[in-house]
Amino acid sequence: MSHVVAAAAAALSGALDAAPRLTPGADLRAQRRSENRAAASQLRSHLSAIGSDDAPRFPFACECGRSGCGLVWEGTWDEYDAASESEAVRAKEHA
């Protein structure tokens, strides 16, 4: 898998380096929240399509809003929904 990641990074590095970055704080936090909600929705859809109701734990992106944060908050999508209502989707390292 690391070869795939390295190849993708090499292919995209020029475009990513030239792309504008989100402002740390509220803008970055909102983007991470949008991505996490999309991931939760996709997980729900996938499990529904295969007829399973066994919600797996998933590494959602930390919504701290700090630039460069690559930490995760892990939980089921139901736990994510509950935590996101109270702005609690932060990696435990930020607590």
Buried (B, 14 or more C-beta within 10 A) or exposed (E): EEEEEEEEEEEEEEEEEEEEEBEBEEEBBEBBBEEBBEBBEEBBEEBEEEEEEEBEEBEBBBBBBBEEBEBBBEBBBEBBBEBBEEEEBBBEEEE
